[in-house]
Amino acid sequence: MMKSTRRSFLTQTALLPFSVESFSASFPLAAQGYAVKIMATNWGFSGSLAAFCQKVKEAGYDGIEMWLPRQPSDRASVVETVQRHQLALGLLCGSGATDPREHFSQFSKAVSDAVQLNPLYINCHSGKDFHRFADNKACLEWTSSLSKQSGIPILHETHRGRALFAAHVTRDFLEAIPSLRLTFDVSHWCNVHESLLADQSDTLRLVLPRVDHIHARVGHPEGPQVNDPRAPEWAKAVEAHLSWWDQIATTKKQEGKLLTILTEFGPPDYLSTLPYTRQPVADQWDINKYMMQWLRKRYL
């Protein structure tokens, strides 16, 4: 009886008139060179990379974002598979080491190895939230010359547990490193600051022009991921995220530059589950596909 009731509730709520598409926006005409590429995450996908790429291609994505494989032979296989499916490749790099020196050594090697694969961009999980400012600054600053030399955007993610875990801390790094470029996953900040950042508008005005890549997940004051952005109870959170993403897209349109977006709603335990059974309350793939289609329509 409980399962039947839940199915009936989900069917009814799916028919509610709310839709993220209801949030309108007006954008300037795009300067020559403006483009959008929307990437898929393999986070939560249990099949082979070839099966994932096939599914991504059929869904209409432009590419995939994944962690840099540890083994060189696996890296070569990734490049071959992605190219065979005519997809772009974004790579994630980082280090889990707690000692700052060891962390920098692992981090710099991973990013250097990633450059050799010539990805569309490199997204960095940089530093640790408990490292000293100077230690984290070394990781962030080091990538600038490598990015300029290689021509590959090397970006640093606003992520809990990392150097850029909070808005006010990120502001300090942006003021100290003029060349710093960002991956904007603001869902983490909503969680860290327990707010939709209404009291940090000055910081956001500094941050948004420095963003080249968006992780399009919707967070809220009590967590980094709403259970389903299409549900009407999350309208306020969706609207807040859209206001930030729209500003980033406007800047890219005016500058005539590439904007990359990853649809990054994650699997359990990012995705809420029912107690005891751990049954997900929504479908991760369907949410991300919906976000891809909607954001492509909005920004192109």
N, C-alpha and C positions, 0 to 999 in steps of 0.2 A: 504493500500500500504506500509506503514511504517513497519508494522509487517512482511509482506511478504519479504521485503527487508532485514530486520534484520535476519530472518530465513535463507535466502539465504547466507548472509554473514557468519553466524555461521557455516553453512554446509561447505562452502568453506574453512574457516580457520581451521576447524577440520581436513581437509585433508592435511594441510601443513606438510612438511617433518620434522619439528622440533619435538623432543620428549625429555623429561627429561631423557629417557633411553639412549639417545645418549651420555651422559656424562659417559665415561669409568672410571674405577678405578681398581687398583691392590691392593690386601690385603695380609698380611702374612697368613700362615696356622694358623688355630685357635688352641689354646691350649685346652686341655681337660677341660670341664666345661663351655666353651663359649656357649651362647644361646641368642636368640632374641625373645622377646615377643612384639607383636604389639597390641596396645590397641585402642579402639574406644571411642570417646567422645559422651555423650548424650546431649551436648550443641546444642540446636536447634531442638531436637527431641521432638515432641509433644505428642506421644503416651505413653502407659504404659511402665514400666520398663521391664515387661515380653516380650512385643512386641519388645522392643529395643534389648533385649538380643537375642531373636530369630533371628532378622534381622542380628545382629552382628555375631552370630554363623554361619549362612548360608553364610555370606560374606567371612568367613575365618579368622576373627580376633581371637586373643588369649584371649582377655579380654576387660573390660571396665574401664574407669576412670570417676568418678563422685564426686560431693561434698558430704561430710559426711551429712547424713540426721540429722535434728535437734532432731527428736523424737526417743527415744530408740526402740519403736515398729516398726518404719519405718526402722531402721537399721537392725533389725532382718530379716525383709522381704527382704531387699536388699541382705543380705548374702545368704538366702535361694534361692532366684531367680537366683542369679549368679551361685551358686553351682549346681542348677538343670540344668542349661544350660552348665555346665562344662566350665565355663569361669573364668579367673583370675580377681581380683578386685584391682584397684588402687583408693585411696581416696584423695580428695582435702580438705585441711583445711585452715582456715584463720580467720581473724576478720576484721570487718569494723569500729571498734571503733577508734576515733581520739585521745582520751586521751591515752598516753603511758601505764599507769598502767592498765586501763580498757582493752586496747588492749592485753596486755600480759596475763591478767587473762582469757579473752575469748579464745585467741589463745592456751594457754597451756591446757585449758580444752578440746578444740576441738581435739587437737592432742592426748591427753591422751585417750579420748573416741574412737578415730579412732584406736588406738593400740589394743583396746579390740576386734576389729573385725578381727584382724590378716590379714590385706590386704597384697598384694604383695609389696606395697610401699605406703608411704604417701608423697604427694606433697604439699608443704606449700606456701601459699601466705603470706609472712612473713613481719611484720612491715609496715611502711608507708614511702614514700619518703621524707616527711617533718619532720619525727621524728629525734631526735638527734642520732648520731652514737651509743652512749652508750645504748640508749633505744632499737634500732634495734638489736644491738649486743646481748642484753639479750635474745631476741626471738630466734635468730639464735643459740646461744651457748647452750641454755637450752635443745634443742632437742638432742644434742650429747649423753648425758648419757642415755636418754630414748631409743634412737636407739640402743645403745650398749646393754642395759639391755634387750630389747624386741627382738632384732635380726631383726627388721623391718627397712629397709632403710627409713630414714626421710630426705627428700630432700627439698631444697629451690629454688623457681623458679625465674629466671631472668625475672621480670615482671614489666611493667610500673606501677607507683604508689606505688610500694612496696620497701622494703629495697634494693633489688638488681636491681633497675630500670635502672642502667647505668653500663657500663663496668668498668670504672675507680673506681666507688664506690664499685663494687663487688670485685675488686682487693684488696682494703683496708680490706674488711671483710675476704677474703681468707688468707691474710697475718696475720690477727689478730686471726683467728680461724682455726688451722691446721686440725681439724676434719670436717670442713664444706663440705658438699656434695651438688651437684646442680642438678636441673632440668634446662636444657638448652633450653630456648625459645628465641633464638637470634633474632627473628623477631622484638621483642620489642626494642632491642638495635639499630637495623638498623633505626628504626623510631626515637628513642631518639637522636641518634647521627647524623641523616640525612646523613648516609653513609653506605657503605658495610664494614666498619671497617678496611679498608686497612691501616689506620694509627694507629691501636691498636693491632698490631701483638704480641707485648711483653705481653700484658694483656691476649690475647687469649691463648698464650702458657702456662700461669699459670692456666687459667680457664678450658681448655678442659680436662686435666687429672683428674679433680675433678667432672666430670659429670657422673651421673649414669642413667639419664633418659632424653630423648629428646622429646620436643614438636615440631613435624615436620610440622611447618607452615612456609611458605616462606614470609618474609617481604621485604620491600624496603625502600629507604631513605625517602619517604614521607608517609609511612603507614605500619602497622603491618601485612598486608596480601595482596598479589597480588590477582587479581581477578580470575586467573586460571593459575597455574604453568605450564600448558602444552602449553600456548600461547607463541609464539616466542619472543615477546617483553620483556619477563621476563627471558630470557636465562642467562643474567649476574647475576641476583639475585639468580636464581636457582643454578648456578655454585658456587657462593660464599657460600651458605648454605651447599651444598654438600661437599665442601672442609672442612668445620668444622665438619659435621656429620661423614665424612669418617675418620677423625682423632680420633674421639671418638670411632667409631667402631673398628679401628685398635688397640687402647689401650685395649679394652675389649677382642679382639681376643688374643692378646699377654698375657693378664692376665688370660685368661680362665674364664671370669666372665659374668654375665647376663647383657644384654643391653635391656632396655625397651624403647619403642617408642610409643608416642601417635600421631596419625594423627589428627591434631587440626585446620583444616580450619573451620572457624566459619560461622554462619548464618548472615543475615543482622543484624546490620549494619557493621560488619566486612566484610561481603561479599558485594561487590558493587551492587547497584540497579539502575534501571532507574528512572529518576525524575518523580514525580507525581504518577506513578503507583506502585513504589517501587518493581518492578519485578526484582528478582535476575538475574544478568548477567551470572551466571553459577550455576551448581548444587552442593551444598555442599556435599551431600552424595557421589556422583560420584567422586568428587575430592578426598575425603578422602579414598575412596575404591581404587582408582587408586594409591594413595600414599602408601597405605598398601601393595598392590601387588608388586609395584615397589621396595619399600624399603626391603621387605622380600627377593626378588630375589637378590638385591644388597648386602645385609649384611649376607645372608645365602649361 
